[in-house]
Structure formats: structure tokens, C-alpha cells
């Protein structure tokens, strides 16, 4: 008979098992990420989409596998607080010197919370570190290339740069691309002086997403620097530089929370996060981790930074978020912090007919979709714990009485078993009332462009009401309410039937059969809620949205694997 392992020996075995579990995940993550280079070179866009989903699902698969191994180590024993405190100490020693130790600790926490079914946080067996930033562990800079730029022949440096980032597919007109980069940077940074561009540094790692590769770094003048991203496209007959982004706003949008995650084969992550923060100082650490594909670490950082802020603002209460109350979700926020918390209601008002499970599946679907800058990332959190006295009375009453499947009171705390956390954007219906004519016009057109962008990526929002869209501080429209979202290919787009008699024309209800998946684009205007002048403008500029044939042709293309390209920057940023 084998002797059961116990005490410090068992704690040590468990700590090693968890560390090795993370390393298997890390290796699998890197293997999938490295495929991006090949996908880009052979223009395998469908494969790139598949890889993105596979990598997103990898974390939970590795956690499940490691959980089974832990159960085997424990045997008939139940994990105790005493044992796991020893596991935590041993694990901390194992990973303390590693530059990405925060990633290891997040993996440990995920396993620990699932094993103990923790509600809230147990700092005796979990890592808290609310005051730790990833920069604390950085002792060396992330790998990068640096190029001095000659005033007389600036294109020479950019030609060398492109040679250093070579692919199996050659550049089309490399010298012309180099000259175009030089001209664009000289033009964009002319306000720096007569000789604005002195040097450029780029991360060695190439970033990939959707159909593009990106060289990411900084451009230096004599006394200042700016972000610099060079976007590459492969058009089949060669690679060319499509755009150069040097404004922080454009780069922040590229790394935004409404976009899918980059495929970037980074040897270590935290040093890259520190570098990216140097060019995007306004972007939270959690969003940088998330956009690099480390969604679980992003969730951890988001939790840390929010609750650190929450504890510092002890007199501020959680309140209903601005906007029209939702039929499916109750939404609250802390006014001084740019997040919203969304809870599924117990019952949905008519005409909503979906179930709670349907809503959870919609949000899970969005997590795996190509969000193309129009779908806001929504991270699920389980068993969050807030003090009761931090809720406004009106909000607490609604959560307890209308979200009871997700909310319960334990002692002096509110425990939320499931909520979705998103960045807070201004609801579009409120934004249009608050802005002047020109800003409202731009927002309405971008709202229509958002619907078009989603449609071209096989996403149909379902509910087009303005309250379901938000506006960023840069005026960009995004969709954030997913309970009726579906694939374009799952819809039946029809022309609105013409009445055959006066009785049919005067009927209060449709005189023809309407199936659950029938969609009538000609009637979209009734459900948008735009003021007439703005709706007329949208119809003029985006008439295809109201044309059933346009949607049917999109569907036909999707069936043949044809997805229209949706560049992540405006046309004016593209090089000639």
C-alpha cells in the first residue's frame, strides 16, 4: 500500500504541480501565437480566426487539467486552509524571481478559488497584492531595435528597418514603402521642428491581429517622443506598409477594449506592458494585459485597481449607471471610476423572450468573436463581495428584489455570484441630446458605421436602439448590450411585403407570417430612435443598411468564406 503524502511534502508537490500547470499553459499559448506569422504570410485569415478562439479557450482547458492533477495528489483528503497556506508560501518562493510571476499567481488564484469555491477573497490562501504593479519586477528593458534617422537621407533608416522585419513573402517596393514612412512621420510631426524625426525604436516582437501585422514602438525628436506603429498588409503579391500611426489617440484606439486580442510572441509579458504604458500612459494596466491576450491577468489587474480605488473612496456609493434601464440587465457603477457592473435580471420585460442561459451564451459568444473595434469587451466576474453600506438604497433594493439569482446578503456584505464588467461609455441616446449639431451628426454616422462594421464581420446586433450603444471620449460608437446579438448568417433578411388589399394595408398587426429569425432591413429606421434629421442623414450615407439584398449578398459571401476587410484606422491614415 502506498503511504499518503501529507504536510510540507504534499504542499510542495502541489505548489510544483500548479507552477508546471501554468508553464504548460504558457507553452501552449506561445505555440498558438507563433502560428500568426505563418497565417499572415499565407493569408490564412480563417485560420487566424480559429487560432484566436483556440487561444482564448486554452486557459480554462489548462486549469481543468491541473485541477484533475491536484485532486489526484489530494486523494481522499479535503484541502484545508492550513495546507493551502503552506502551498501558497511554497508557490510564492517558486515564482518570486520570475519576471512574469504575476501571471503564475493569477493561475494559482484561479485554481484555488475553484477548489475552495471561494466567495469574495481569502487572503490566507490567495495572492492579493493590491499595491503591486507589474513594473516592480522589471530589471531589464523589453527587446527592441533602435534606428538613428539621418536628416539628409531619412528613408535609408526605414529601408534597413523593413529589412530587419523580413518575412518569407517579400516587400512590394520596399524603398517606396520606406520613403512613405519617412514622409508621413515628417508631415505628422512637423510641429516638432524642421528636423523632427531623430530616431525610432521598435519592439523586436511583431504584433498580429486579423489581417495585419504591426511594428510597435516610439519615434523620437530632439526633446520628445511619440508612439509609432507601422501597419503591414499582405496583398498576395507582396507585403507593403499600409499605415503609420504616430498620434496617441490612434494608437490607443488600435489597442482598445473593443478590439480582439493581439497575437504577439513575447518572451515575457510584464516588460512589454511597461513599454506599452510608456507610449499609452492613459491606458490602464489591465487593458494592456488583456489586449495582449492575457485576459485572466487583465481581470486580476482590473480587480486590483478598482478595489484599491474603492477602498480609498470610502464615502462614495455604488449607484445606477446613467442611461435607460435595461430590460435584461441591471447596471451600476462607482461614479468616480470608469467601469460598469452588469447583472442579469430574474425576469425580463416583454418583448424579451430569452432565458438567463441564453444571455450568458451571448456574452460568451462575444468573448470569442472578432470584435473589430465595435463590441466592448465584457469580462465575467464571480463571487464579488461589496459592503452593504456602499450601495445606494435604490440600487440595493433593485439588486436584491430583481437580481436575486445573482445577489445575496451575507452578514454585512453583498455577494454577487455573476456579473459582467465593462468600461463605462456614455450612452449614445444621452450623448446625442447633450452634444452640439456637428458632434451629434458625427456620432450618428459612426453609429451607422458601427452597424456596418459588425455586419461585415457576421455580427448582427439585433437590438439597434441608441441606448445599447455607447460613445468613447474620442467620439467612437461601440455596441455593449448583447442579449439579442446573433450571427448575420443566422438571420433571414426579407423585403417588407406589400399589402394586396386595403384591409391588409389597414391591419393593426402584420398580415403575413413572421418567423423568429426574420429581419426586415427596410424597417430599421423604426427601431433606431434617431431624430428625423439624423435618420435622413444615415439613410443617405448608409442606404445599404436598409436594403435586404445587401444583407443577403453579405450572407452569400460568408458562406464562401469571404469576409470584407475592416481596417482598424481611418482611410486618411493610410499611405498612398
C-alpha positions in Angstrom: 0.0 0.0 0.0 1.2 3.5 -0.8 1.6 5.9 2.0 -0.4 9.1 1.5 1.6 12.3 1.2 1.0 14.8 3.9 2.2 18.0 5.5 5.0 20.1 3.9 5.8 17.4 1.3 2.3 17.5 -0.1 2.2 21.3 0.0 5.5 21.3 -2.0 4.2 18.8 -4.6 1.0 20.9 -5.0 3.0 24.1 -5.5 5.1 22.5 -8.2 2.1 21.0 -9.9 0.4 24.4 -10.2 3.6 26.0 -11.4 4.1 23.3 -14.0 0.4 23.7 -15.0 0.9 27.3 -15.7 4.1 26.6 -17.7 2.1 24.1 -19.9 -0.5 26.8 -20.5 2.3 29.4 -21.2 3.9 27.0 -23.7 0.6 26.3 -25.4 -0.2 30.0 -25.6 3.1 30.6 -27.3 2.7 27.8 -29.8 -0.7 29.1 -30.9 0.6 32.7 -31.0 3.6 31.7 -33.2 1.2 30.5 -35.9 0.2 34.1 -36.5 3.3 34.8 -38.6 2.6 31.9 -40.9 -1.1 32.8 -41.2 -0.1 36.3 -42.2 2.4 35.1 -44.8 0.0 32.7 -46.5 -3.1 35.0 -46.0 -5.0 32.3 -44.0 -7.5 34.6 -42.4 -9.9 31.8 -41.4 -7.0 30.0 -39.6 -6.2 33.2 -37.8 -9.8 33.5 -36.5 -9.7 29.8 -35.4 -6.4 30.4 -33.6 -7.8 33.4 -31.7 -10.7 31.3 -30.4 -8.4 28.3 -29.5 -6.0 30.5 -27.6 -8.9 32.2 -25.7 -10.2 28.8 -24.6 -6.8 27.4 -23.7 -6.7 28.9 -20.2 -9.8 27.1 -18.9 -8.7 23.9 -20.5 -5.3 24.0 -18.7 -7.0 25.0 -15.4 -9.3 22.0 -15.7 -6.4 19.6 -16.4 -4.4 21.0 -13.5 -7.4 20.7 -11.2 -7.6 17.0 -12.0 -4.0 16.6 -11.1 -4.5 18.4 -7.8 -7.4 16.1 -7.0 -5.2 13.1 -7.7 -2.5 14.5 -5.4 -5.0 15.1 -2.6 -6.6 11.7 -2.9 -9.3 11.3 -0.3 -8.1 14.4 1.6 -10.1 17.6 1.6 -7.9 20.7 1.1 -7.6 22.6 4.3 -6.8 26.3 5.0 -3.6 25.2 6.8 -2.4 23.0 4.0 -3.1 25.7 1.4 -1.3 28.4 3.4 1.8 26.2 3.1 1.1 25.7 -0.7 0.8 29.5 -1.1 4.1 30.1 0.7 5.9 27.4 -1.3 4.4 28.7 -4.6 5.5 32.2 -3.8 9.1 31.0 -3.3 9.0 29.1 -6.6 8.0 32.0 -8.7 9.3 35.0 -6.9 12.3 35.5 -9.2 10.4 35.2 -12.4 9.6 38.3 -14.4 6.1 37.2 -15.1 5.4 36.0 -11.6 2.1 37.9 -11.6 0.8 35.5 -14.3 1.8 32.5 -12.3 -0.1 33.9 -9.2 -3.2 34.6 -11.2 -3.2 30.9 -12.5 -2.7 29.8 -8.8 -5.6 32.0 -7.7 -7.9 30.6 -10.4 -7.3 27.1 -9.3 -7.5 27.9 -5.6 -10.8 29.8 -5.9 -12.3 26.9 -7.9 -11.0 24.3 -5.4 -12.3 26.1 -2.4 -15.3 27.7 -4.1 -14.3 31.0 -2.6 -16.9 33.7 -2.3 -15.1 37.1 -2.1 -11.4 36.9 -1.4 -9.5 34.8 1.2 -6.1 36.4 1.6 -4.8 33.5 3.7 -4.7 31.2 0.7 -4.9 33.7 -2.3 -2.5 36.3 -3.5 -3.8 39.8 -3.0 -1.1 42.3 -3.7 -3.4 45.2 -4.4 -0.5 47.6 -4.3 1.8 45.7 -6.8 2.3 47.0 -10.3 4.0 44.7 -12.9 6.8 47.2 -13.2 8.0 46.2 -9.7 9.6 43.1 -11.2 11.2 44.6 -14.3 15.0 44.7 -14.2 15.8 44.8 -17.9 14.1 46.5 -20.8 12.0 44.6 -23.4 13.9 43.6 -26.5 13.8 46.3 -29.2 15.6 47.6 -32.3 16.8 51.3 -32.5 17.5 53.2 -35.6 19.1 56.7 -36.0 17.4 58.8 -38.7 19.6 60.9 -41.0 18.4 64.3 -41.8 19.7 64.1 -45.3 18.5 60.5 -46.1 15.8 59.5 -43.7 14.4 56.8 -45.9 17.6 54.8 -45.6 17.0 54.0 -42.0 13.4 52.9 -42.7 14.6 50.6 -45.5 17.1 49.0 -43.0 14.2 48.7 -40.6 12.0 46.8 -43.0 14.9 44.5 -43.9 15.2 43.7 -40.2 11.5 42.7 -40.1 11.6 40.4 -43.1 9.0 37.7 -44.0 9.0 34.7 -46.3 6.9 36.9 -48.6 9.0 39.9 -49.9 8.0 43.5 -49.5 6.4 45.1 -52.5 8.5 48.2 -53.4 10.5 48.2 -50.1 12.2 51.5 -51.0 8.9 53.2 -51.8 7.4 51.9 -48.5 10.5 53.3 -46.6 10.1 56.7 -48.3 6.4 56.8 -47.5 7.1 56.1 -43.8 9.7 58.9 -43.7 7.3 61.4 -45.4 4.4 60.5 -43.2 6.3 60.9 -40.0 7.9 64.2 -41.2 4.5 65.5 -42.0 2.7 64.3 -38.8 5.5 65.6 -36.5 6.3 68.8 -38.4 5.2 70.7 -35.3 8.3 69.4 -33.5 10.6 71.5 -35.7 12.4 71.5 -39.1 14.2 68.2 -38.3 11.5 66.4 -36.2 12.5 62.7 -36.5 15.8 61.8 -34.9 15.4 58.1 -34.1 12.9 55.3 -33.9 12.8 52.2 -31.7 10.5 49.2 -32.2 9.8 46.1 -30.2 11.5 43.1 -31.7 8.2 41.2 -31.5 5.8 41.7 -34.4 2.1 42.1 -33.4 -0.5 40.3 -35.4 -4.3 40.7 -35.5 -6.9 39.9 -38.1 -5.3 40.6 -41.5 -2.4 42.9 -40.4 1.0 42.8 -38.8 2.2 45.7 -36.7 5.6 47.0 -35.8 5.1 48.8 -32.4 7.4 51.3 -30.8 8.3 55.0 -30.4 9.6 57.8 -32.6 12.0 60.4 -31.1 12.5 64.0 -31.7 15.2 66.2 -30.1 13.2 66.7 -26.9 10.2 64.5 -27.1 8.8 61.2 -28.3 5.5 59.8 -29.6 4.1 56.4 -30.2 4.8 54.8 -33.6 3.0 51.9 -35.1 3.8 50.7 -38.7 0.9 48.6 -40.1 1.7 46.0 -42.7 -0.6 44.2 -45.1 -0.1 41.1 -47.3 -1.9 41.5 -50.6 -0.8 38.3 -52.1 1.8 39.7 -54.5 3.9 41.1 -51.6 3.8 42.9 -48.3 3.5 46.7 -48.1 3.3 49.3 -45.5 -0.4 50.4 -45.3 -0.3 53.0 -42.5 1.9 54.8 -39.9 0.3 55.8 -36.7 2.0 58.4 -34.6 -0.8 60.1 -32.7 -1.5 58.6 -29.2 -5.2 58.7 -29.9 -4.9 56.5 -33.0 -2.6 54.0 -31.2 -4.9 53.9 -28.2 -7.7 53.0 -30.5 -5.7 50.2 -32.0 -5.1 48.8 -28.5 -8.7 49.5 -27.5 -11.1 47.4 -25.3 -13.5 47.0 -28.3 -10.9 45.0 -30.3 -9.8 41.4 -30.3 -6.5 40.4 -28.7 -3.2 40.7 -30.4 -1.1 37.6 -31.3 2.4 38.7 -30.1 5.0 36.1 -29.3 6.5 37.9 -26.3 9.2 36.0 -24.4 8.0 37.8 -21.2 4.9 39.9 -20.8 5.3 42.4 -17.9 8.3 44.2 -19.5 6.2 44.7 -22.7 3.4 46.0 -20.6 5.7 48.6 -19.1 6.9 49.6 -22.5 3.4 50.0 -23.9 2.4 52.1 -20.9 5.2 54.5 -21.8 3.5 55.2 -25.1 0.0 54.9 -23.8 0.2 56.4 -20.3 -3.6 56.8 -20.1 -4.4 53.2 -20.7 -4.9 51.1 -17.6 -2.6 48.1 -17.0 -5.5 45.7 -17.1 -6.4 46.7 -20.6 -2.9 46.3 -21.9 -2.6 42.8 -20.4 -6.0 41.9 -21.9 -5.2 43.2 -25.4 -2.0 41.1 -25.4 -4.2 38.0 -24.9 -3.7 37.7 -21.2 -7.3 38.1 -20.3 -7.2 36.4 -16.9 -4.3 38.7 -15.9 -6.3 41.6 -17.2 -9.2 40.6 -15.0 -6.9 40.4 -12.0 -5.4 43.8 -12.6 -8.8 45.3 -13.2 -10.0 43.8 -9.9 -6.9 45.1 -8.1 -7.0 48.7 -9.4 -10.8 49.0 -8.9 -10.8 47.7 -5.3 -7.8 49.8 -4.5 -9.7 52.9 -5.7 -12.9 51.7 -4.0 -11.1 51.4 -0.6 -9.6 54.9 -0.9 -13.0 56.5 -1.7 -14.8 55.2 1.4 -17.6 57.8 1.3 -18.6 57.1 -2.3 -21.5 54.8 -3.1 -22.3 52.5 -5.9 -25.3 53.8 -7.9 -27.3 53.1 -11.0 -25.4 53.8 -14.2 -26.6 56.6 -16.4 -28.9 55.7 -19.2 -32.2 54.0 -19.8 -32.7 51.0 -17.5 -32.3 47.7 -19.4 -35.0 45.0 -19.7 -32.4 42.2 -19.3 -29.5 43.8 -17.2 -29.3 45.9 -14.1 -26.3 48.2 -14.4 -24.4 50.0 -11.7 -21.2 52.0 -11.3 -19.0 53.9 -9.0 -19.2 57.5 -10.3 -15.5 58.2 -9.9 -14.3 55.1 -11.7 -14.9 54.3 -15.4 -16.4 50.8 -15.1 -19.9 49.4 -15.1 -21.2 46.2 -13.5 -24.0 44.3 -15.3 -26.2 41.7 -13.6 -28.8 39.6 -15.3 -32.3 40.2 -14.0 -34.5 37.5 -12.7 -37.3 38.2 -15.1 -37.2 40.0 -18.4 -39.9 42.5 -19.5 -41.9 41.9 -22.7 -41.0 41.5 -25.6 -37.8 39.8 -24.4 -38.2 36.1 -24.6 -34.7 34.7 -24.0 -33.6 32.8 -20.9 -30.8 33.6 -18.4 -28.8 30.8 -20.1 -29.3 32.4 -23.5 -27.9 35.7 -22.2 -24.8 34.0 -20.7 -24.2 32.3 -24.0 -24.4 35.6 -25.9 -21.8 37.1 -23.7 -19.6 34.0 -24.1 -20.0 34.3 -27.9 -18.8 37.9 -27.9 -15.7 36.8 -25.9 -14.7 34.7 -28.9 -15.7 37.0 -31.7 -13.6 39.3 -33.8 -14.8 42.5 -32.1 -13.4 44.8 -34.9 -13.5 47.8 -32.6 -17.3 47.8 -32.2 -18.0 45.3 -29.5 -17.0 46.2 -25.9 -15.0 43.6 -24.1 -17.2 42.2 -21.2 -15.3 40.2 -18.5 -17.3 37.9 -16.3 -16.6 38.0 -12.6 -17.9 35.5 -10.0 -18.5 36.0 -6.3 -17.6 39.6 -5.9 -18.1 40.9 -2.4 -19.1 44.5 -1.5 -20.0 46.1 1.8 -23.8 46.6 2.0 -23.4 50.2 3.1 -21.5 51.1 -0.1 -24.7 50.7 -2.2 -27.3 53.5 -2.6 -30.7 52.3 -1.1 -32.4 52.4 -4.5 -29.7 50.3 -6.2 -29.6 47.8 -3.3 -33.4 47.4 -3.4 -33.3 46.6 -7.1 -30.5 44.1 -6.9 -32.0 42.2 -4.0 -35.5 42.1 -5.4 -34.9 41.9 -9.2 -31.5 40.1 -9.4 -31.9 37.6 -6.6 -30.4 34.7 -8.7 -27.1 36.6 -8.7 -27.2 38.5 -5.4 -27.4 37.6 -1.8 -26.7 39.3 1.5 -24.1 37.7 3.8 -23.7 39.4 7.1 -22.7 43.0 6.1 -21.8 42.2 2.6 -23.5 41.9 -0.8 -22.2 38.8 -2.7 -22.6 38.8 -6.4 -22.3 35.4 -7.9 -22.1 36.6 -11.6 -21.7 40.0 -13.2 -20.1 41.3 -16.3 -17.7 44.3 -16.1 -17.1 46.7 -18.9 -15.6 50.1 -19.5 -18.1 52.9 -19.0 -19.1 54.7 -22.1 -21.6 57.5 -22.5 -24.9 56.0 -23.8 -25.5 57.2 -27.3 -29.1 58.4 -26.7 -27.8 60.7 -23.9 -24.8 61.8 -25.9 -26.9 62.9 -28.9 -29.1 65.1 -26.5 -26.0 66.7 -24.9 -23.8 67.5 -27.9 -24.0 70.2 -30.5 -25.2 69.6 -34.0 -21.8 68.7 -35.5 -20.8 66.2 -32.8 -24.3 64.6 -32.9 -24.0 64.3 -36.7 -20.6 62.6 -36.4 -21.9 60.2 -33.7 -25.0 59.2 -35.7 -22.8 58.5 -38.8 -20.4 56.5 -36.7 -23.3 54.6 -35.1 -24.3 53.5 -38.7 -20.7 52.7 -39.5 -20.6 50.5 -36.4 -23.6 48.5 -37.5 -22.0 48.2 -40.9 -18.6 47.1 -39.5 -20.3 44.5 -37.4 -22.4 43.2 -40.3 -19.2 42.8 -42.4 -17.9 40.5 -39.7 -21.0 38.4 -39.5 -22.4 40.1 -36.4 -26.0 41.4 -36.2 -26.7 43.5 -33.1 -30.4 42.5 -33.0 -31.5 45.5 -30.9 -30.4 48.7 -32.7 -31.8 51.1 -30.1 -29.4 54.0 -29.3 -29.3 53.1 -25.6 -27.5 49.9 -26.5 -24.6 51.8 -28.0 -22.0 54.0 -26.2 -19.6 56.7 -27.3 -16.0 56.9 -26.3 -14.2 60.1 -25.3 -12.9 60.2 -28.9 -16.5 60.1 -30.3 -16.4 56.4 -31.5 -19.6 54.4 -31.3 -19.4 50.9 -29.7 -22.1 48.3 -29.0 -22.3 46.9 -25.5 -25.7 45.1 -25.0 -25.5 41.6 -26.3 -28.7 39.8 -25.2 -30.2 39.9 -28.8 -26.9 39.7 -30.7 -26.5 36.9 -33.3 -24.7 36.0 -36.4 -25.7 37.6 -39.7 -25.8 34.1 -41.2 -28.5 33.0 -38.6 -30.9 35.7 -39.8 -33.4 35.6 -42.7 -33.3 39.1 -44.3 -36.6 39.8 -46.1 -38.2 42.6 -48.0 -41.2 44.1 -46.3 -44.2 42.6 -48.1 -46.5 45.0 -49.9 -50.2 44.8 -49.0 -52.5 43.2 -51.6 -55.7 44.9 -50.4 -57.0 47.9 -48.4 -57.8 45.5 -45.5 -54.2 44.3 -45.4 -52.9 47.8 -45.6 -55.0 49.0 -42.6 -54.4 45.9 -40.4 -53.0 46.7 -37.0 -50.8 43.6 -37.0 -48.7 42.1 -39.8 -51.0 40.2 -42.2 -48.2 37.9 -43.2 -46.2 35.2 -41.2 -43.1 36.4 -39.4 -40.7 33.8 -38.2 -38.4 34.3 -35.2 -35.3 34.9 -37.3 -37.0 37.1 -39.9 -35.4 40.6 -40.2 -36.8 43.4 -42.3 -34.0 46.0 -43.1 -36.4 48.4 -44.6 -38.0 48.9 -41.1 -34.7 49.5 -39.3 -35.5 53.2 -39.0 -38.4 52.5 -36.7 -36.1 50.8 -34.2 -33.1 53.1 -34.3 -34.7 56.0 -32.5 -32.7 58.7 -34.3 -34.2 62.2 -34.7 -35.6 62.6 -38.2 -32.8 64.8 -39.5 -30.1 62.4 -38.3 -32.1 59.4 -39.6 -32.4 61.0 -43.0 -28.6 61.6 -43.0 -27.9 57.9 -42.1 -30.2 56.8 -44.9 -28.4 59.0 -47.3 -24.9 57.9 -46.3 -25.6 54.2 -45.4 -28.5 53.3 -47.6 -27.3 49.7 -47.9 -28.2 49.0 -44.3 -31.9 49.4 -45.2 -31.5 47.1 -48.3 -32.4 43.4 -47.8 -30.3 42.5 -50.9 -27.1 44.0 -49.4 -27.5 41.7 -46.3 -28.3 38.7 -48.4 -25.2 39.3 -50.5 -23.1 39.5 -47.3 -24.6 36.2 -46.2 -23.7 34.6 -49.5 -20.1 35.8 -49.2 -19.8 34.4 -45.6 -20.9 31.0 -46.9 -18.0 31.0 -49.2 -15.6 32.2 -46.5 -15.4 35.8 -47.8 -15.2 38.4 -45.1 -14.9 42.1 -46.1 -11.7 43.8 -44.7 -12.3 46.2 -41.8 -9.2 48.3 -41.2 -8.7 49.4 -37.6 -7.9 53.0 -38.6 -9.5 55.7 -40.8 -8.8 55.9 -44.5 -6.9 59.2 -44.1 -4.2 57.4 -42.1 -3.4 55.0 -44.9 -0.4 55.7 -47.1 -0.9 56.4 -50.8 
